[in-house]
C-alpha cells in the first residue's frame, strides 16, 4: 500500500531533492506517472517527464517505471477534497496502482 510523502517544488533543486529522498528512504525503483491525454497519446507534460527520467537514470541508475496517471488527481480530490497535498495523494494512487499490478 502506498502513502503520500509530500510535494516537491518543480525547480532547479528537484533532482537533488529526489536524489536525497532516494538515499534517505533506500529507494530501489522509481515509479513516475505516465502523462497521456484522453486518447492515450503523450501530452505536453510527457516530454518533460521523459527528460526527468533520462536525468534520473544518469543520476541514480535505478529502474524507472511509467504508470498511467489519467484521472488520479480527480480521484485524490474525490477521496480527500482539494488541498495542497492533492498531488502527493495522486502520486500515492499511481504508486499503489503500480504495486497492485506487480
ROSE-4610 file (N, C-alpha, C; in Angstrom, 1 decimal, always signed):
// ROSE-4610
residu = [X/X/X/X/X/X/X/X/X/X/X/X/X/X/X/X/X/X/X/X/X/X/X/X/X/X/X/X/X/X/X/X/X/X/X/X/X/X/X/X/X/X/X/X/X/X/X/X/X/X/X/X/X/X/X/X/X/X/X/X/X/X/X/X/X/X/X/X/X/X/X/X/X/X/X/X/X/X/X/X/X/X/X/X/X/X/X/X/X/X/X/X/X/X/X/X/X/X/X/X/X/X/X/X/X/X/X/X/X/X/X/X/X/X/X/X/X/X/X/X/X/X/X/X/X/X/X/X/X/X/X/X/X/X/X/X/X/X/X/X/X/X/X/X/X/X/X/X/X/X/X/X/X/X/X/X/X/X/X/X/X/X/X/X/X/X/X/X/X/X/X/X/X/X/X/X/X/X/X/X/X/X/X/X/X/X/X/X/X/X/X/X/X/X/X/X/X/X/X/X/X/X/X/X/X/X/X/X/X/X/X/X/X/X/X/X/X/X/X/X/X/X/X/X/X/X/X/X/X/X/X/X/X/X/X/X/X/X/X/X/X/X/X/X/X/X/X/X/X/X/X/X/X/X/X/X/X/X/X/X/X/X/X/X/X/X/X/X/X/X/X/X/X/X/X/X/X/X/X/X/X/X/X/X/X/X/X/X/X/X/X/X/X/X/X/X/X/X/X/X/X/X/X/X/X/X]
num = [1/1/1/2/2/2/3/3/3/4/4/4/5/5/5/6/6/6/7/7/7/8/8/8/9/9/9/10/10/10/11/11/11/12/12/12/13/13/13/14/14/14/15/15/15/16/16/16/17/17/17/18/18/18/19/19/19/20/20/20/21/21/21/22/22/22/23/23/23/24/24/24/25/25/25/26/26/26/27/27/27/28/28/28/29/29/29/30/30/30/31/31/31/32/32/32/33/33/33/34/34/34/35/35/35/36/36/36/37/37/37/38/38/38/39/39/39/40/40/40/41/41/41/42/42/42/43/43/43/44/44/44/45/45/45/46/46/46/47/47/47/48/48/48/49/49/49/50/50/50/51/51/51/52/52/52/53/53/53/54/54/54/55/55/55/56/56/56/57/57/57/58/58/58/59/59/59/60/60/60/61/61/61/62/62/62/63/63/63/64/64/64/65/65/65/66/66/66/67/67/67/68/68/68/69/69/69/70/70/70/71/71/71/72/72/72/73/73/73/74/74/74/75/75/75/76/76/76/77/77/77/78/78/78/79/79/79/80/80/80/81/81/81/82/82/82/83/83/83/84/84/84/85/85/85/86/86/86/87/87/87/88/88/88/89/89/89/90/90/90/91/91/91/92/92/92/93/93/93/94/94/94/95/95/95/96/96/96/97/97/97/98/98/98/99/99/99/100/100/100/101/101/101/102/102/102]
x = [+0.8/+0.0/+0.9/+0.5/+1.3/+0.7/+1.5/+1.0/+1.7/+1.1/+1.7/+2.9/+3.9/+5.1/+5.1/+4.8/+4.8/+4.9/+5.0/+5.1/+6.4/+7.2/+8.5/+8.3/+8.8/+8.7/+9.4/+8.8/+9.5/+10.4/+11.6/+12.5/+13.9/+14.9/+16.3/+16.8/+16.2/+16.7/+15.9/+15.0/+14.2/+15.0/+15.9/+16.7/+17.5/+18.1/+18.9/+18.0/+16.8/+15.8/+15.4/+15.2/+14.8/+16.0/+17.2/+18.3/+18.5/+18.2/+18.3/+17.3/+16.0/+15.0/+15.3/+15.9/+16.2/+17.2/+18.2/+19.2/+18.6/+17.8/+17.2/+16.2/+15.4/+14.4/+14.8/+16.1/+16.7/+15.8/+15.4/+14.6/+15.3/+14.6/+15.2/+14.7/+13.5/+12.9/+12.1/+11.9/+11.2/+9.9/+8.8/+7.6/+7.2/+7.0/+6.6/+5.3/+4.4/+3.1/+3.3/+2.7/+2.8/+1.7/+2.1/+1.1/+0.7/-0.6/-1.2/-2.5/-2.9/-4.2/-5.3/-6.6/-7.7/-7.7/-7.0/-6.9/-5.7/-5.0/-3.8/-2.5/-2.5/-1.3/-0.6/+0.8/+1.6/+1.1/+1.0/+0.6/+1.8/+1.7/+2.9/+3.7/+3.2/+4.0/+4.9/+4.5/+5.2/+6.6/+6.9/+8.3/+9.1/+8.6/+9.3/+9.5/+8.5/+8.7/+9.8/+9.9/+11.0/+12.3/+12.4/+13.7/+14.1/+13.1/+13.4/+13.8/+13.2/+13.6/+15.0/+15.4/+16.8/+17.8/+17.4/+18.3/+18.4/+17.3/+17.4/+18.1/+18.0/+18.7/+20.2/+20.6/+22.0/+22.5/+21.6/+22.0/+22.0/+21.0/+20.9/+21.0/+20.7/+20.8/+19.8/+18.7/+17.7/+16.7/+16.0/+14.9/+13.8/+13.3/+12.2/+11.0/+9.8/+8.6/+7.6/+7.0/+5.9/+4.6/+3.7/+2.4/+1.4/+0.3/-0.7/-1.2/-1.4/-1.8/-3.2/-3.8/-5.1/-6.1/-6.6/-7.7/-7.3/-6.0/-5.6/-5.8/-5.6/-5.8/-7.3/-8.2/-9.6/-10.0/-9.3/-9.6/-9.1/-8.0/-7.4/-8.4/-8.8/-9.8/-11.1/-11.5/-12.8/-12.6/-11.4/-11.1/-10.9/-10.2/-9.8/-10.2/-10.8/-11.0/-9.8/-10.0/-9.0/-8.1/-6.8/-5.9/-4.5/-3.5/-2.2/-1.4/-2.1/-1.5/-2.1/-2.9/-3.6/-2.6/-1.5/-0.5/+0.2/+0.4/+1.0/+0.1/-1.2/-2.1/-2.3/-2.3/-2.4/-1.2/+0.0/+1.2/+1.1/+0.5/+0.3/-0.6/-1.6/-2.6/-1.8/-1.0/-0.2/+0.7/+1.4/+2.3/+1.5/+0.4/-0.4/-0.9/-1.3/-1.7/-0.5/+0.7/+1.8/+2.1/+2.0/+2.3/+1.2/+0.0/-1.1/-0.8/-0.3/-0.1/+1.1/+2.0/+3.1/+2.7]
y = [-1.2/+0.0/+1.2/+2.2/+3.4/+4.6/+5.4/+6.6/+7.8/+8.9/+10.2/+10.5/+11.1/+11.6/+13.1/+13.7/+15.2/+15.7/+17.0/+17.6/+18.3/+18.0/+18.7/+19.8/+21.0/+22.0/+21.6/+21.9/+21.6/+22.8/+22.9/+23.9/+23.4/+24.2/+23.8/+22.8/+22.6/+21.7/+20.4/+20.2/+19.0/+17.7/+17.6/+16.4/+16.1/+17.1/+17.0/+16.5/+17.0/+16.6/+15.2/+14.8/+13.4/+12.5/+12.9/+12.0/+11.9/+13.0/+12.9/+12.0/+12.0/+11.1/+9.7/+9.4/+8.1/+7.5/+8.3/+7.8/+7.6/+8.6/+8.5/+7.4/+7.1/+6.1/+4.8/+4.7/+3.5/+2.9/+3.8/+3.5/+2.6/+1.6/+0.6/+0.8/+1.3/+1.6/+2.9/+3.5/+4.7/+4.5/+5.0/+5.0/+6.4/+6.7/+8.0/+8.0/+8.9/+8.9/+9.2/+8.3/+8.4/+9.3/+10.5/+11.6/+11.4/+11.0/+10.9/+11.7/+12.0/+12.7/+11.6/+12.1/+11.2/+10.1/+10.4/+9.4/+8.5/+8.6/+7.7/+8.2/+9.4/+9.9/+10.8/+10.8/+11.7/+13.1/+13.8/+15.2/+16.1/+17.4/+18.2/+18.0/+17.5/+17.2/+16.0/+15.1/+13.9/+14.1/+15.1/+15.5/+15.8/+16.6/+16.9/+15.7/+14.8/+13.5/+12.7/+12.6/+11.9/+12.5/+13.8/+14.4/+14.1/+14.2/+13.8/+12.4/+11.5/+10.1/+9.9/+10.5/+10.4/+11.0/+12.1/+12.7/+11.8/+11.3/+10.4/+9.1/+8.6/+7.4/+7.6/+8.7/+9.1/+9.4/+10.0/+10.4/+9.3/+8.4/+7.4/+6.0/+5.8/+4.5/+3.4/+3.8/+2.9/+2.6/+1.5/+1.2/+2.2/+2.7/+3.6/+3.0/+3.1/+2.5/+3.7/+3.6/+4.6/+3.9/+4.6/+4.1/+5.1/+4.7/+5.7/+6.5/+7.8/+8.7/+9.4/+9.0/+9.6/+9.6/+10.7/+10.9/+10.7/+10.5/+10.3/+11.5/+12.7/+13.9/+14.0/+13.7/+13.8/+12.8/+11.6/+10.6/+11.0/+11.7/+12.2/+13.3/+14.2/+15.2/+14.6/+13.6/+12.9/+12.2/+11.7/+11.0/+11.9/+13.0/+13.9/+15.3/+15.7/+17.1/+17.8/+19.0/+19.8/+20.5/+20.2/+20.9/+20.9/+21.3/+21.4/+20.1/+19.0/+17.7/+16.8/+17.3/+16.5/+15.9/+16.6/+15.9/+14.8/+14.9/+13.8/+12.6/+12.9/+11.8/+11.1/+11.9/+11.4/+10.5/+10.9/+10.1/+8.8/+8.8/+7.6/+6.6/+7.2/+6.4/+5.7/+6.5/+6.0/+4.9/+5.1/+4.1/+2.8/+3.0/+1.9/+1.1/+1.7/+1.1/+0.2/+0.8/+0.0/-1.2/-1.0/-2.1/-3.2/-2.8/-3.8/-4.6/-4.0/-4.8/-5.7/-5.5/-6.4/-7.6]
z = [+0.0/+0.0/+0.0/-0.8/-0.9/-0.1/+0.5/+1.2/+0.7/+0.7/+0.2/+1.1/+0.4/+1.1/+1.3/+0.2/+0.1/-1.3/-1.5/-2.8/-2.8/-3.9/-4.1/-5.1/-4.9/-5.9/-7.2/-8.3/-9.6/-10.0/-9.3/-9.6/-9.8/-9.8/-10.1/-9.1/-8.0/-6.9/-7.0/-7.9/-7.9/-7.9/-8.9/-9.0/-7.7/-7.1/-5.9/-4.8/-4.7/-3.7/-3.9/-5.1/-5.4/-5.0/-5.4/-5.1/-3.5/-2.8/-1.3/-0.8/-1.3/-0.8/-1.2/-2.3/-2.7/-1.7/-1.3/-0.3/+1.0/+1.5/+2.8/+3.0/+1.9/+2.0/+1.4/+1.0/+0.4/-0.8/-1.7/-2.8/-3.8/-4.2/-5.2/-6.6/-6.7/-8.0/-8.0/-9.1/-9.2/-10.1/-9.7/-10.5/-10.8/-12.0/-12.5/-13.2/-13.0/-13.7/-15.2/-16.0/-17.4/-17.9/-18.3/-18.7/-20.1/-20.3/-21.6/-21.6/-22.9/-23.0/-23.0/-23.2/-23.2/-24.3/-25.4/-26.5/-26.2/-25.1/-24.9/-25.5/-26.1/-26.7/-25.7/-25.9/-25.0/-25.0/-23.9/-23.8/-23.6/-23.6/-23.5/-22.3/-21.2/-20.0/-20.2/-21.1/-21.3/-21.7/-22.5/-22.9/-21.7/-20.7/-19.5/-18.6/-18.6/-17.9/-18.5/-19.8/-20.4/-20.1/-20.1/-19.7/-18.3/-17.4/-16.0/-15.8/-16.5/-16.5/-16.9/-18.0/-18.5/-17.5/-16.9/-15.9/-14.7/-14.2/-13.1/-13.3/-14.5/-14.9/-14.8/-15.3/-15.3/-13.8/-13.1/-11.7/-10.7/-10.7/-9.7/-10.2/-11.5/-12.1/-11.6/-11.1/-10.7/-11.8/-11.7/-12.7/-12.5/-13.7/-13.6/-14.4/-13.8/-14.4/-14.6/-15.8/-16.1/-15.8/-15.1/-14.7/-15.1/-15.8/-16.3/-15.1/-15.3/-14.3/-14.6/-15.6/-16.0/-14.9/-14.5/-13.5/-12.1/-11.8/-10.4/-9.6/-10.2/-9.4/-9.0/-10.0/-9.7/-8.6/-8.7/-7.6/-6.3/-6.2/-5.0/-4.4/-5.2/-4.8/-4.2/-4.9/-4.5/-3.1/-2.9/-1.6/-0.5/-0.7/+0.4/+0.3/-0.8/-1.0/-1.6/-2.1/-2.7/-1.7/-1.6/-0.8/-1.3/-0.6/-1.1/-1.2/-0.8/-0.8/-1.9/-2.7/-3.8/-4.7/-5.1/-5.9/-5.2/-3.9/-3.2/-3.1/-2.9/-2.9/-4.2/-5.3/-6.7/-6.9/-6.5/-6.6/-5.9/-4.7/-4.0/-4.7/-5.3/-6.1/-7.3/-8.0/-9.1/-8.6/-7.5/-7.0/-6.5/-5.9/-5.4/-6.7/-7.7/-8.9/-9.5/-9.5/-10.0/-9.1/-7.8/-6.9/-7.0/-7.2/-7.4/-8.7/-9.7/-11.0/-10.8/-9.9/-9.6/-8.9]
